C-alpha cells in the first residue's frame, strides 16, 4: 500500500512584511479615526449654532441665511482659481516633460516644486501689497469695455481687493501642486505610444493630443481635484486679500464681494463667544462636507477613466 504525502506550499512571511503590514494597518486606523473624530467634534459643537434662532446670534440671521453667501463665495473663488490654474499647469507640465531640453526642464521642475513650500501668508502679503494695486487698472478697463457682462459690471474697486484678485492668488498657490502632478503623469506615458504616433507622421503637438493627454486624462482630473481641495480650504491668503461684504454676487471686479468659509472663520473667531462660536464651527462642518463631497466626486471621475490613467 503506497502512501502519498501532500505538501502545502505556503509563502514565507518575513518579519519585515509583518511589521510593514502592522504599521500600514495602524496608520489606516489612525487616519480614519482622526477623520471620524473631526466629524464628530464639528457636529457636536456646531449643531447648537446651526439650530439657534436669529435673535440668539450676533449676525441676527438664521444659520442657513448666514452660511449660504459663505458657501457661494468659497465655491466661486475656488472654481475661478481652478479655471485659471488648470490650463497654465497643463501647459507648464507639457513644456517641462515634452518640449524643454533636459538642462532647462530640471531647473524649472525644481523651482515649481519649491513654490509649493511657500507659506500662504507670503502669497497673501504679495497679493495685498503688489497684485491688488497692479491689477486695479485692468479692472477699470474691464468695466469700461466689458461692463455689459455681469462679471465686470462694476463699479471697479479702487483698491483691487476683489474676488478675482483672491482667485488669482489661489490659482498661483495651487499651480505648483497641479503642475508637479501633471508633469509626473505625462512622463509616465508609454514611450512606444509616443513613438508610434510620430512614426505615423504626427507632429509633436498631434502626438501630445493623441497619445499623452488621453493617457493622462484621469491623472489631470486627480490633480485638478486636489488643487480644488486646497483652494476650498485656503484661509490666510484669502482673508488678507479679499475685501468681503457677505453677499452673493458674481461681479468679479467690485468692492462688494462674497467671503469664504475659511476666511470668515479666521476673521470672526477671535471676537466670537457662546453660540457665535458654535455658528462658526457649524460653517466649518459645512466646509468639511463640501471638501469630502469634492474628494468623493474626484474618485468617481478617476474610476470612470481608470484604464487611461497614469496614476492608477
Secondary structure, DSSP 8 states (H G I E B T S, - for coil): --------------HHHHHHHHHHHHHHHHHHHHHHHHHHHHHHHHHHHHH--GGGSTT-S-HHHHHHHHHHHHHHHHHHHHHHHHHHHHHHHHIIIIIS-HHHHHHHHHHHHHHTTS-HHHHHHHIIIIIHHHHHHHHHHHHHHHTTSGGG-S-B-SS--SHHHHHHHHHHHHHHHHHHHHHHHHHTS-HHHHHHHHHTT--HHHHIIIIIHHHHHHHHHHHHHHHHHHHHH--HHHHHH--B-S-----SSBS-B---HHHHHHHHGGG--THHHHHHHHHHHHHHHHHHHHHHHHHHHHHHTGGG-S--
